[in-house]
Amino acid sequence: MLRRTTAALAGSVTALALLATACGGTGQGASPTAKKTGKVTFWSFVKGSDEVAAAFNRSHPDIEVTFETVPSGQEYYSKLTNAVKAGTAPDVAVVEYPHLPEFAAQGKIEDLSATLGPVVKERFPEAVRQLVDLGGRTWAVPRDAAPLMMMYRKDFFTRHKITVPTTWDAYRNMTEQVKEADPSARGGVLYTDNPGLFTALAWQAGGQWFGTEKDSWKVTLDDGPSKKAAAYWGDLARKDLVRSLSSLDPFWTSVQKNRTVAYVCASWCAGAHQATVPDQKGKWAVAPVPTWDGTPASAMYGGSSFVIPKGADHTGAAAEFIKWITTDPEGMKAWVSSGTSSMFPADPALVPVTKAAFGTEYYGGQDVYAVGTESYEAIRKGWTWGPVMGTTNTALVDELPKVADGTAALPGVLTLAERTTVAQMRQRGMKVTAP
């Protein structure tokens, strides 16, 4: 079906019109006249999901939401895929931005253009809207953004007279100064099990991994900006100026033992960091992510949206629930009711809500949301996630340990991942322009 549909395309089409076509013609999508009452099943793995469901139930007596916690990662996406196939899908489900094109392309989620499309257009800036409006249709509503930031040990930098870097050249100097000041400390990390951060850094550099050209997908993981970012981070790793390690326990252990004193992350890290290393209260600060030329530029490392899976029983009530948990101040307040989340709302109007709930004592009173807002506004436009990101990410993760041990170069890893991605897309019947 996909091959036939793609072959039928003629002339110039916009980038993600290919995606919309792949979804199977015009499609009806969720109806704005669907009944807005009834029972809603809700799958999510993000923090605060149980609180937000309970808060919604208290204020919406005509809709009953039943929350079911699910595992994160690929296990979850396989579970959701299988549920759609089996006709047992929930009414509302979380989908992270990188996975959204794949779910839309395979027809596993409802087209929300007629129901929540106007809300997305009105409430969300282009930086995040571009991730849920695909092929001229709206497939999800954003919950949070994840603009890049730099975390650093303020006490270490002050003690050793190290300046907070604003460019990547200065960042390299900083890593050299850190290592010289304390041979066991490093000023950055290259994760060996998670491609998300490096992908964000390629995006920030101006990379464009996916697009279209006439009636074909164009895949360029190893474009110029991405190779520049890859060469830079690969060189830092090769020279042992940043630490190469897992993003899970090994990373946090290095922070706890004062072996990592600076690293690039996203807005959500502020909360995760203080929860994981509470004994370092007052020692850390956040700064804008360095850029290549000193001009503000950013990208996203993480972020989530909510969809209505195909086969959902109560699409009208589901749309009401999604709208409330993504755009209503009371819904946003419920997400951060624990007081420990630094979630950055994708809807800028709701930033004051989450900011008020996040204590600043850990960061010495610093307004981390101000740094996040500047970063959000500087996100490079035009980024598109690909239609087989599971394959792309696996191809990257498989090679990252080799970068760490010096048997592979990071720019070469991009080229290899590109070949694997293109092969998978062609196997699924997609037309891909030869890189």
N, C-alpha and C positions, 0 to 999 in steps of 0.2 A: 504494500500500500504506500509506504513512504517513498520507495523508489519510483513508483508510478507518479506519485504526486509531485515529487521534486522534478522529475523529467518533464512534467507538463508545464512547468513554469516557463514563462517566456519574458524576454526583455529584462529591464532593470528592476530589481526589487530592493526594498530596504533591507537592512541587515537581518533583522529578526522576523521579517515576513516569512523567511524560510522556516523559522521555528513555528510560526503560527500555521503554516501550511502543513508542516509535519504533524501538527496536532490533529489533523483529520478534517480539513475543510472548514466551513464556517462555524459549525458547532452552535448549540443553543446557549450554553453557559447557564449560570445560576440566574433564576428569574427574580426581578425586583418585586414581583407580585406574590412570591412564595410566602406562605403563612409564617409569621414571626413569633410563633409560640411553639411549645413542645419541649422535647428532651434533646439535649445536645451532648454527644460524647466528644471528649477533648483529649487529644494526645500531645504530650509535650515533655521535653527533658530539661527545659530551662528553669533556672531557679525562680521560685515565687509562683509557679504555675498553680499550685494548690491554693495559695492565698487568693490569687486573682479569680479563680473559679468560685471560691466561697464568697468573695465580695460581690461578684456579679449576681450570684443566687440571692443574696440578701436584698439586692436592690431591683431585681427583675423577677417578680413572682410568676410571670407567665412563661418563663423559660427556665428549665432545670438543666444545669450543666453538670455532667459527671466527668471528673478528671481522672485520667489514667496515666500514671507515669510510665515512661518508656525509656529504653536504653538510648544513649547518644551514639553518634558515629554511624558507620556503615551498617551496623546491625539494625539500627532503627530504620534506615531508609529501605533496607531489604524487607523489614517487617511491614512497613507502610505499603510498599509495592505489592507484596503478597496479599495484604488485606484488600487492596483495590481489586486485584484479580479475583479474589475469593468472594467479593461482594460483602465484606465485613469491615469496610473502612469506617473510621470515625467521621464525625461531622466537621470537626476542626482539627487541623494538625499543624505543628511547627515544621517549617522547612527553612534551612539556612540558605542564604542567597546563592552560593555556588551550586547548589543542587536544584535550584528552581527551574532552570532551562531544561534540564533532563526530564523532570517530572512533567513539565508542560509539553515538551516535544513528544513524550510517549503517551500523552492523553490521559494522564493519571489524576489531573486536578481540573476543577471547574474554571471556566472563564468567568472572571468576576467583573468584567467591563461594565455590565449594565447595573450591577448592584453596588459594588464598592469602588469602581473606577473613578467616579466623581470625587469620592473622598480622598483617594490617593492623589488625584490631580490638585485638589485644593490644599491638602495639608502637608505634603512632603516635597522637599526640594529635589532638584534634578539629580543630585548626587546619589540619592537612594531610589528615586523613582525609576531611574534607568535600569535598576536591577529587578524590578517587578513588572514593569510595563515592557512586554516583549512582543515583537511583531505587531505592534499597534493595539495590543490587548492587555488588560490587567489580570494578572494571575495570582497575586498575593497582596497582602497589606503589610508594610514594614512594621516591625516592633521597635527594634533598636538599630542604631548605627554603631560602628566600631572604628572611629577615626584613630589614626596612629598617634602615639606619644612616645616620649623617651622617659624612662624611669632612671633615676640616678641617686647614688648615696651622697646626700648633701654634705654630711660630715667628712666623708673621705675626700671629696673634691675640695672642700675648704681647707682641710688639714694639709693637703699636698699641693695647694694652689693650682688646681686644675680648672680651667675654664669650661663651662658648659658649651658644647659645640653647637653651632647653628648650620654648618655645612658638612657634607660627608668627608671632605678633606680634613676639616677640623676634627671630625669624629675619629678618623684614623690617628691623628696626632694624640687625641685623648686616650685611645687604647694603648698607645705606646707609653704615654705618661703613667697610666695606671699600672702597667706591667713593670715599669721601672720603679715606681714607688713601692709596689708590693708584688714580688715575683709570683705569689700564689693567687693574686687577684687578676680579673679580666674585666674589660669594659664593654662586653657584648657577648651575644650568643648566636650560634648557627644551629638551629634545631635539626636533629638527625631523624626525627620521626614525624615531623609535621611540616608540610610545605606551605601552610597558610601564611606565615610571616614573610617568607621569601617572596611568595606571590604578591603580597601587598607591597613589598619594596620594589618589585618590578613594575607594578601598577603606578606607584608613586614616581618612578623614574620616567614614566611616559610610555611604558610598554602597552601593546594592544594585542593580546593573545588570540582573540577571536573577532571575526567580523565577516562580512560577505563581500563578494565581488560578482556583480550580475546575479546569476542564479546559483552561485556556489558559496559554500562556506570557505572562509580564508583562515588558515591556522598559522600563526607566526609566534610561537613561544620563544623562539630565539631571535626576535627582532633586535634592532640596535640598542634601544634603551634597556631591554631585559638582559641582553648580554653584558652591557655595561655594569648593571647592578650585580649580575652573577660574577663577573670578573672581580669586582670590588670585594664582595663578601667571601668569595672563594680564596682570594688573596689574604684577607684578614685571618681566615681559618688556617690556611697553609702556614702562615707565619706565627701561628699560635697567639694572635692578638685578641681573638675572641674564642670563647669556649664552645666546642662542638659537643653537644650532648642532647639527651632526650628532653622534651618539653615537660615531662611529668616529674616524678620524684627527683631524678638527678639534678634537674634545673633548680628546683626549690631548695634542695640540700645545698647547692652551691651558693644560693642567696643567703641561707641561714648561716653558713660557715664563712661569710664575708669573702667568698671567692668570685662572686659576680657582683659588681658594684655599679653597673649601668647596663641597660638593655632596652631595646625597642619593643614596644608592645602596643596595645590599643587601650581605649578608655576603660574597658571592663577590668583591665589589670589592676587599676587602683584599688578596687574592692577586693579582688582575689589576693592581691599582694598583702594587704593589711590583715586579711583573715588567715593567711598562711604563715606569715612571719610577724606576729603581733609584738614580739619582744624588740623589734627594730623601730618601734614607734618614735617619730621625731627625727629619724635619720634620713628618710627618703623624701624626694621631691619629684615633680614631673616637669617636663619641658617640651616645647614643640619638637616634633621629629625633625632632624637635620634634613637639608635638601641639597641638591646638586649645585645650585647657583645662588643660594641664599634667598630665593623667592619662595614664599610659602607654597608648599605642595604636599598633598597628603593622599591617603588611600584608606581602605578599610581592611582590618584584620578581624573577621568575624561578622556577627550580625545575623538577625533572624527575622523571619516573616511568618505569617499565618495564611493557610490555604484551606479551601474546601475540597477534599478529595472527591474524585468521581465515585458516584454511588452513595454519597451521603444522603441520609434520609430526611434531614430537616435543614435545607439550605437557607431558608429565610431566617430562622432562629440563629443558625450558625453565623450568618452575615452580621446580625445584630451583635452577637457576642464578640466577633472579631473587631468590629468597629469600636466597641466599648473598651476593649483591652489594648487598643493601639492608639486611640485618639481622645479618650475621655480622661480628664485629670484624676478622677476617682479610680479609674482602671489603672492608670500609671502609678498612682500612689500604692495600690495593692501590690504591684510588681516589686516595689522596693520597700515594702513594709518591714522587712527584717532590719533595715537600717545599715546593712553591710554591703549592699550592692551599689556599684558605681555605673550601673547601666546608663547608657546615653540614648535617650529617646530619639527615634528617627524623626519624629514630629518636633521641630524646634520649639514650638509653643509650649511643649511639656517639659523642657529642660528645667525650668524653675521648680517643678514638682520633685524631680529626682534629686536635684541639687539640694533642696531643703531637707531631704531625708538622709543625705550622706554626710556623716560627721567629718570634720576636717582636722581633728586633733592629730591623727596619725601623720598627716603631712604638714604639721606645724601651722595650721590655719590657712594653707594655700588653697586657692579656688581652683581645684582640678577641672571643674566644669568649664571655666573660662578657657583653659588650654584646649579642652575638648571641642569647644565651640569654634575656636579659631581653626582647629584642624579639620573639623567637619566642613567648614566653609571653603577650605582649600583642597578638598578632594578633587582629583582630576576627573573630568567628565569624559564619557565615551567608553568606559570600561564595560566589557560584556563577558559574562561567564560562558563557557562552552557547553555543548549539549551532551558531553560524555565526561564530566568532571571527575567522576569516580575513577575512570580509567586514567585520566591525566594525573590526578593526585597520586594514585598508586605508582605510576611510572616515575614520578618524582621521588616519592618516599623510598622506593626500592634502591635508588642511587645515592641518596644523601649520605648514608654511612660511608660510602666510598669517597665522597668529598672529604669527610672527616679524617679518614685514614690515609688520604693522599693518593689514592689509586684512581680517582676520577676528578675531572675539572668541572666546576659548576656550570660554565657555559655549555659544555658538552652534554651535561645532564639535560639541559633544556632542549637541545637538538634531539636527543634520544626520546624524551617525553613527547616531543612534537610528532615524531614518526609513529610512536605507539598510538597517540591520540588520532592521528589521521587514519591509521589502519583500522582502528575501531569504528570511526565514523563511516568509513567506506563499507565496512562489514555490515553496518546497520542501514546501508542503502543511501547514505547522504553523499551528495556531490561536493567534493572538496577540491579547491584550487591547489595545484601542486605548489608547495612552499618554494 
